[in-house]
Amino acid sequence: MYTLYYCPGTASMVIHLALLEIGAAHELKLVDVEKKQQKDPEYLRLNPNGVVPTLVIDGRPYLESAALLMLLSERHPEAGMIPAAGTVERDQWRQWIIFISGSLQSAFRAWFYPSELGFEEHSEATRAALQQRIAAIWDQLDLHLSKNGPYLLGETFSAVDLQLTMLMRWSRNMPRPATEWPALSKLAQLITARPSWQKMMEIEALDVWPKARN
């Protein structure tokens, strides 16, 4: 039994998706970040970083969404979220997860939490710089997908596609959302059509995304 401490729409989303893909028994415990529950002493004993997600396995808490995604994929290879060990695809899979976490997800964290850069609010210059940084990563990923897609590993779905689609959703209210890049938009359509995404959206009571175009 897995226990996932989560908040709808946050970085815990990809771990929730992974658990649904795997089909493993799990329970969800809501951490309402709007109410600052991630800073409650009881929660901080599980996750001293005061963020979600936290995944508890056999009474032990594990942290960091990218690490949790790899952990679950490796524990449940039968779910098809990870290439076989010893293959080039496995090495690429690991590389993509680290790249997306270290470059794209970290840029989004700076976008959403200006206090972590020492600001109450972002200046126009800082916002523009972060938008440019994120757009450059979308350019890189879209080019790769257009040449090698529709998934990051070619014709084969894997956990890294869940990770990337979560972050694409985070861009939905930005001046230029990720779905304006054609290959990224195609990936979003593939992933959001999966039963795991549909179930996650229902459980977390999230709005439909991507929005239908007129």
N, C-alpha and C positions, 0 to 999 in steps of 0.2 A: 504493500500500500504506500503510495506517495501522497504527501501533503504539500500542496502548493499555496503559498501566501501570495496573493495577487491583488491587482487593482485593474479594473477594466480599461483597456486601451493603452496600457503602459508596457514596459519591456517584459512584463510577465506574460503578455499575450502569446509570444512565440513558444513559451514553455507549456502553456495551456494547449496550444495547437499540437505540440509534440505529443503530449499525453493522450490527446484524442486520436491522433494518428496511430499511436502505439496500441491503444485500446486497453491500457493498463488501469487497474483499479487505482483511483485517486480521490482525494477530497480537496475541496477548495476552501480557503479561509480568506475572507475579504480584509484587505488593509486599505482603508479609505484615506488616500493621500490628501484629499481636500480638507479632511479633518485632522491632518498631521498624525494619523495613527502610526505611520512608519517611524515616528520619533518617540512612541510610547516605550517606557523602560522594558516592558515585557517583550516587545518586539525587538528592541535593540539587543536583547540577550541572544536572540537568534541571528540577527543581522546587524552588527555594529555599524555598518555603513548607513543604516536607516533608509534603505530603498527596497523596492521590489524588483524582481521576485526573490523569494527564498523557497527552496525545495527541501523538505525534510524526508530523509530516507533512513529507516531503522533508527529513528530518534536523533539522527545527526543532521544539522542544517548545512546545506550547500548553497553557494552564492554565485552571482554573475551569470547573466542570461546566456552568453555565448558558451561558457563552460558547461552550464546545465544542458544546453542543446546538444553539445557533444556527448555529455555523459549519458543522456537518455538514448541518443542514437546508437551509441556503442553498446549499451546494455540490451537493446532490443533490435539487433540487426535484421530480424525477420520482418520488421515493419517497413523496410525498404527506404529508410531515411539516410542511409550511409552506404557508400560504395564498399566493396570487399576490401579487407585488409591486404596490404601489399601491392595495391594497384595504383597506377598514376592518378586515377579518379579520386581515390581516397586522399592522396596528397593534395590534390587540387581542392577538394571539399574542405579540408582543414584550413587551407590557405584562404579560401573565400570567407569562411566564418570569421577568421581573425581580421581579415581586411575590412569586412563590413562592420564589425564591432569597433575596431580601432579607429577607423576613418569616419564612416558615415554615422554610426550611432553616437560617437563622441561629439561630432559636429552638431547633431540634433540636441544633445544634452546642453551644449553651450547656447543653442538657439532658444531652448525652452527655459533655461535657468540662468539668467544674466548674473544672478548673485554669485555664481560659481566663478565668474570672471571678474568679480569685484564691483559690479554695477547694480544699481537698483533697477534700471531699465537700460536696454541697449540704445546706444546712439544710432543715428541713421547710418553712420559710417560702419559701425560694428555689424549692424543688421545686414548691410549690403555685402560686407566681407563674408559673413557666414552664408548668406544666400549664394554668393559666388562659389564658395567652397563646396557647398552641397550640390549645386548645379554641375560643377566640374566632375564630381563623383558620378552623378547621373549620366553625364556624357560618356564616361569611361564604361560604366556598366551597360548602358544601352548599346554602345558599339560592340562590346563583347557578345551580348545577347543577339544582336542583329546578325553577327557572323557565325555564332556557335549555338544559338538557342534551339528551342524556346526557353529551356531552363539553363541555369548557370553551368550545369554539367552536360549541356547538350540536349539530347532527347530524353534524359532520365531525370525525373523529379528527385529531389533530396531535401533534407532539413534546411539547407542554406536558402532554398527558395522561400520557405516560410519566414526565415529571418529577414530577408530582403523585402518581402511583401509587407511585413509589419512596418518596416521603416518607410516604405512608400506610402502607406496609409498615414503616417505621421506628417507627411508633406501636404496633405489634402487642403489645408487652409493657407499654404504659402502662396506668394505671388505666382510662382510657376510650379505646380505640383508634379510629381514624378510621372503621372499618367499622361503628361504632354509629350513624353518621349515614347515613340511607337513600340519599341521592343519591350520596354518596361511595362507599358500598358497591356501588352499581350500577356506577359507573365502574370500581372495582377489579375487579369481575367481568368487565367488557368487556375491560379491558387484560390481565388475567392469562389470558384465553382466547386471546390473540393468539399466533401461532407464535413471534414474537420473544421474548416473555416465557417461553414454555415452553422454548425453546432456551437462553436465558440461565440459567434456573434449573437446567437440566441441566448446563451447562458449569460454573457456579459452585457446583454441589452444594449448593444452598440448600433449606431445608425448604419444603414446599408452603404457600402463603398466598394468600388467606385460608383459615383452617381451616373445614372444613364444620361447620355447626351441627347439634346434635342435635335 
